[in-house]
Amino acid sequence: MQERLVIPLLLFLVLPVAPLWAQEEAQRTLVFRGESIRGEVWANIGLTVQRLEEDYIPMVVMIVNHDREPVLIDRDALRLIGPDGERYPMPTLKELRKNYRKIGLDGRAVSGAGIPYEVWQQNRRLLESNFFPNTLTDRRAIVVDEITLPSGYALIDLVYFARPKGLEKGASFILEVQGLGWSGPVRVGIVLN
């Protein structure tokens, strides 16, 4: 009789722990997605949260063109909108290299581009971009910062922005992508948990 009580009691004690663990994991969201009829944008901020004290923050971004017409993605197409509403364009490569010394470390820290595997499976038609090549470790250290994405094609890249004012744990900000050829931007709301 005592054995029959022990097992249900153990299950009762273990079950309440699982939802708490799941809630804690949900609070650590690192991949965010925004979509419109024109396109889809994914942002992985795993590296971003590690660089919040730096003047520049890295972010892995995937952009997918769903429009029937090709879209041009260049350096001006991406920007952050900070917690205060201010817009932050991507810096030039020269500016970033002069003011940020962790490009090589960031490149090694990112594996699989930080985008979920299912998304890779759905978007096998990837075009190469290289907004911020690392000349020390990249075998191809050529800047590719103007990409025309045909319908159904995507790009994935590690990009940088000047750190917005007020960007800290708990803050929210927006990644906005306005490709030339899209009638409006695709926005991704991001919260730093």
C-alpha positions, 0 to 999 in steps of 0.5 A: 500500500505504501508503494502505491502512494509513493509513485503518485506522490513523486509524480505530483511533486515533479509535475509542477516543476515542468511548467515553471521550467517551460515558462523560464525557457519561454522568457529566453526568446532569442529568435523573432519573426516578422512577416507580411505579404511582401516578405519574411524577416527572422532575427536571432539576438543570441549574440546581441544579448552578449554584446549589450555593453558594446557600441555596436550590436551584432544580429543574425538576420534572414530575409525572405522575398515572398513578393512576385517581383525581385527585391533589392536588399542593400545596406540602406534596407535594414535599420533598427528602431530603438526603444526611444523611436530613433532609427539606426541604420547599419554602419559602413564596414569602415566605421564598424572596423574602426570602432568595433574589435569583435567581428572575428569573435562574433563570426566564430560564435555564430553557427548555423546562422542562428535560424531554426532548422525548419526555416532552412528546410523551407528556404533552400534557395539562399543567395550570398550576402556579406555585409561585414566580412572578417578579413582575418578569418573569412575565406571570402572577404569580399563585401556583398552588400547589394543583393537582388532576391527573386521571389522565393529566395532568401539571404542570411547574414550577420549584421551590425547596428550602433547600439540604440539608446536605452537598449538593455534587458527588458527593452523592446526595439524593432528591426525594420527591412524596407527592400527596394521593390516592396511597397512597405517595410517588414518589421520584427518586434524584439524584446530583450529578456 
